[in-house]
Amino acid sequence: MRLLVLGGTKFLGRAAVEEALRRGHEVTLFNRGQTNAGLFPEAEHLHGDRDGDLDALQGREWDAVIDPSGYVPRVVRASAELLQGAVGHYVFVSSISVYRDFARAQFDETAPRIELEDRAVEEVMEHYGGLKALCEDVVSEVFAGRSANVRAGLIVGPHDPTDRFTYWPVRVARGGEVLAPGRPGRPVEFVDARDLGAWLVTVAEQRTSGAFNATRDGLTMADVLKTCQAVSASDAAFTWVDEPFLLERDVGQWMELPLWIAETDPEWAHMQEADVSRARAAGLTFRPLAETVGDTLAWARTKDGWNEDVGLEPERERELLSEWHR
């Protein structure tokens, strides 16, 4: 298969390219050449900019395109329309965030999506989910019947630039008393970038069409923490702290304490309880959790820097635990 990847050197795109090359596909990367430029010397590299410089894509043909880097409808439309007659199948990486709310557990792909009042806005951080929904519409329109909108959950694993999952393997490996949020049986969902990337290639190969929730189900917060402990062989001891206590002290959900979303929040309570049966039926599979944890921890120990917006600072964690025990 001749495969075009829009991006392909950072995180999810990188995982998809690695798998495509492993399967023997002929891969072309289109990007600005600014991130990990030395990766994949065996692939073809075309340089340009999705926002205004698509000249390198002119006059070429591919069997499929994987798009993990589309966030603004105007920009996605430009690439989709240019490739409409040159590519057989379009695989767009969307997000679970397209849904209007998460008040119901086991929501499937028919759940209502966000509808932006101003369809011209381009502030991605402020309107991420709504813009992704509009991008989906563009892809479905331009590649009608020959596209897939993959609504990814939290993407984790080595090379994750956000550290939103990495916090837990690193923190548990450090040992000692660990503040664990909420209840042990609280469902959590995320997907290893390598599993998702491999499935994106499969979707392109099989020309699978439609919308798919793409994340890993069936896990709890306790599963994650216990696996982190087992993999790192640390002496970590978990103290489960009630949500009201954390909320009263303005502990940040999702970022300061990754994977934690208060069950009392009606709009977000079930965000990590998507129905992913459609993606599973289409071939999405998952590696052992211990492998994701172990590889993430090993990578984290080699990387420079840390996302300062993620995770409890050690001193704050000690203060919260001390107050909880009192």
C-alpha positions in Angstrom: 0.0 0.0 0.0 1.2 3.5 -0.8 0.4 5.4 2.4 0.6 9.2 3.0 0.8 10.4 6.6 0.2 14.1 7.4 2.8 14.6 10.1 4.2 11.3 11.2 7.2 12.1 13.4 5.8 13.1 16.8 3.7 10.6 18.8 0.6 8.9 17.3 1.7 9.6 13.8 5.2 8.2 14.6 3.6 5.0 15.9 1.5 4.6 12.8 4.5 5.1 10.5 6.6 2.6 12.4 3.9 0.0 12.0 3.3 0.8 8.3 7.0 0.4 7.6 7.1 -2.8 9.6 4.3 -4.2 7.4 6.3 -3.3 4.3 4.1 -0.4 3.0 5.5 2.4 0.9 5.2 5.4 3.2 5.3 9.2 2.4 5.5 11.7 5.2 4.3 15.3 4.7 5.3 17.8 7.4 7.4 20.9 8.0 10.5 18.9 8.8 10.9 20.5 12.2 10.2 17.7 14.6 12.4 14.6 14.8 13.6 15.3 11.2 16.0 12.4 11.2 13.3 9.7 11.8 12.4 7.2 9.1 15.1 7.6 6.5 13.6 4.7 4.6 10.4 6.7 4.0 9.8 9.5 1.5 9.7 13.0 3.1 7.8 15.8 1.6 8.1 19.2 3.3 5.4 21.9 3.4 2.8 23.4 5.7 -0.8 22.2 6.0 -1.8 25.8 6.5 -1.0 27.3 3.1 1.8 25.3 1.5 0.5 22.0 0.1 2.5 22.2 -3.2 4.5 19.1 -2.5 1.3 17.0 -2.6 0.3 18.1 -6.0 0.3 15.6 -8.8 0.8 12.5 -6.6 -1.3 9.5 -5.8 -1.6 7.3 -2.7 -3.9 4.4 -1.7 -4.7 6.0 1.7 -3.9 8.9 4.0 -3.7 8.9 7.7 -4.3 12.4 9.3 -3.3 12.7 12.9 -2.6 16.4 12.7 -5.9 18.0 11.8 -7.4 20.5 14.2 -9.0 23.3 12.2 -11.7 22.6 9.7 -10.4 25.1 7.1 -7.0 23.5 7.2 -8.4 19.9 7.0 -10.6 20.9 4.1 -7.6 22.2 2.1 -5.8 18.9 2.3 -8.9 16.8 1.9 -10.0 18.6 -1.3 -6.5 18.5 -2.7 -6.3 14.8 -2.1 -9.9 13.9 -3.0 -9.0 12.5 -6.4 -5.5 11.4 -5.5 -6.2 9.2 -2.4 -8.5 6.2 -2.1 -9.2 6.4 1.6 -8.9 9.0 4.3 -8.3 8.1 8.0 -8.9 11.1 10.2 -7.8 11.0 13.9 -10.6 12.8 15.8 -11.3 12.7 19.6 -13.7 11.4 22.2 -13.9 15.2 23.0 -16.3 15.7 20.1 -19.2 14.6 22.2 -21.6 17.2 23.8 -21.4 15.7 27.3 -20.5 12.5 29.1 -23.5 12.2 31.4 -24.3 8.7 30.2 -22.0 5.6 30.5 -21.3 3.4 27.6 -22.0 6.1 25.0 -21.5 5.0 21.4 -20.8 6.8 18.2 -24.4 8.0 17.8 -24.2 10.2 20.9 -24.7 13.9 20.2 -21.6 15.9 19.3 -20.7 19.5 20.1 -22.2 22.0 17.7 -20.3 25.3 17.6 -22.4 28.4 17.2 -19.6 30.1 15.4 -18.2 27.7 12.9 -15.4 30.1 11.9 -13.6 30.0 15.2 -10.1 28.6 15.2 -9.1 28.7 18.9 -8.1 25.0 19.3 -7.5 25.0 23.0 -10.8 26.7 23.7 -12.9 24.8 21.2 -11.0 21.5 20.7 -13.9 19.1 20.7 -16.2 21.3 18.6 -13.5 21.9 16.0 -12.7 18.2 15.8 -16.4 17.5 15.2 -16.3 20.1 12.3 -13.2 18.4 10.9 -15.0 15.1 10.9 -17.8 16.7 8.9 -15.3 18.0 6.3 -13.7 14.6 5.9 -17.0 12.8 5.6 -18.2 15.3 3.0 -15.1 15.3 0.8 -14.4 11.6 1.1 -18.0 10.4 1.3 -18.2 6.6 1.9 -14.4 6.3 1.9 -13.2 7.7 5.2 -13.0 6.9 8.9 -13.3 9.3 11.8 -11.3 7.7 14.6 -12.4 9.2 18.0 -9.4 8.5 20.1 -9.4 8.6 23.9 -6.4 9.7 25.9 -3.3 8.5 24.0 -0.5 7.2 26.1 2.9 5.5 26.0 6.5 6.3 25.0 7.0 9.7 23.3 3.9 11.2 24.9 4.5 14.9 25.0 1.7 15.6 27.5 2.8 13.4 30.5 -0.9 12.9 31.4 -0.4 9.2 31.8 3.4 9.1 32.4 2.9 10.8 35.8 1.6 7.5 37.3 4.3 5.1 36.3 6.9 7.6 37.4 5.2 8.6 40.6 4.5 5.0 41.7 8.1 3.9 40.9 9.3 6.6 43.3 7.6 4.7 46.1 6.3 5.8 49.4 2.7 6.8 50.2 0.9 7.7 47.0 -2.3 9.8 46.9 -4.8 7.8 44.8 -7.9 9.8 43.8 -11.5 8.6 44.3 -12.5 5.0 44.5 -10.3 2.0 43.3 -13.0 0.7 41.0 -13.4 3.9 39.1 -13.3 3.1 35.3 -10.5 4.7 33.3 -9.9 4.6 29.6 -6.8 5.3 27.4 -5.0 3.7 24.5 -1.4 3.0 23.8 -0.3 5.0 20.8 1.3 1.9 19.3 -2.0 0.0 19.5 -3.9 2.8 18.0 -1.3 3.6 15.4 -1.3 -0.1 14.2 -5.0 0.0 14.0 -5.0 3.2 11.9 -2.8 1.3 9.4 -5.3 -1.6 9.4 -8.2 0.8 8.8 -6.3 2.3 5.9 -5.5 -1.2 4.5 -9.0 -2.5 4.7 -10.6 0.9 3.8 -12.9 0.7 6.8 -15.4 3.6 6.9 -17.5 5.3 9.6 -17.0 6.7 13.0 -15.3 4.8 15.8 -14.6 5.3 19.5 -11.0 4.2 19.8 -9.8 3.7 23.4 -9.1 0.9 25.8 -12.0 -0.1 28.0 -12.3 -2.5 31.0 -9.7 -0.9 33.3 -10.0 0.7 36.7 -7.8 3.2 38.5 -6.7 0.4 40.8 -5.7 -1.7 37.8 -3.4 1.1 36.6 -1.8 1.8 40.0 -1.3 -1.8 40.9 0.3 -2.5 37.6 2.6 0.5 38.0 3.6 -0.9 41.4 4.2 -4.4 40.0 6.2 -3.3 37.0 8.5 -0.9 39.0 8.7 -3.3 42.0 8.4 -0.2 44.2 7.3 0.0 47.9 4.4 2.4 47.0 1.5 2.3 49.3 -1.8 3.8 48.0 -4.0 6.0 50.1 -7.4 6.4 48.4 -8.7 9.9 49.1 -12.4 10.8 48.7 -13.4 13.1 45.8 -15.1 15.7 48.0 -11.9 16.2 50.0 -9.9 16.8 46.8 -12.5 19.1 45.2 -12.8 21.2 48.4 -9.0 21.7 48.2 -9.1 22.6 44.5 -7.0 19.7 43.3 -7.1 19.8 39.6 -8.9 17.1 37.8 -7.3 15.3 34.8 -4.1 17.4 34.8 -2.9 17.8 38.4 -4.2 14.3 39.1 -4.1 12.5 35.7 -6.9 10.1 34.8 -9.1 11.5 37.6 -12.5 13.1 36.8 -14.9 13.5 39.6 -17.9 11.2 39.5 -20.1 14.1 40.8 -19.6 16.2 37.7 -22.7 15.4 35.5 -21.1 16.7 32.3 -17.9 14.7 32.5 -18.5 11.8 34.9 -18.5 9.1 32.2 -15.9 10.5 29.8 -13.8 7.4 30.4 -16.7 4.9 29.8 -17.1 4.9 26.0 -18.5 2.0 24.2 -15.6 0.8 21.9 -17.3 -2.4 20.6 -17.4 -1.0 17.1 -13.6 -0.5 17.0 -12.9 -3.8 18.6 -15.1 -5.5 15.9 -13.1 -3.7 13.3 -9.8 -5.1 14.7 -8.6 -2.7 17.4 -6.6 -4.7 20.0 -4.6 -3.9 23.0 -1.2 -5.0 24.4 -0.9 -6.0 28.1 -1.2 -3.0 30.4 2.1 -4.0 32.0 3.9 -3.5 28.7 2.4 0.0 28.3 3.4 0.9 31.8 6.9 -0.6 31.6 7.8 0.9 28.3 6.4 4.3 29.4 8.5 4.2 32.5 11.7 3.2 30.7 11.2 6.0 28.2 10.4 8.6 30.9 13.7 7.8 32.6 15.6 8.9 29.5 13.7 12.0 28.5 14.5 15.6 29.4 12.0 17.9 31.0 8.5 17.4 32.3 5.2 19.1 31.6 4.9 21.4 34.5 1.1 21.5 34.2 0.8 17.8 35.0 0.9 16.0 38.3 0.9 16.7 42.0 4.0 18.4 43.2 5.6 16.2 46.0 5.2 18.8 48.7 1.5 19.3 47.8 0.9 15.6 47.8 2.5 15.3 51.3 0.4 18.2 52.6 -2.8 16.7 51.2 -2.1 13.3 52.6 -1.2 14.7 56.0 -4.4 16.6 56.1 -6.4 13.6 55.0 -5.0 11.5 57.8 -5.8 14.2 60.3 
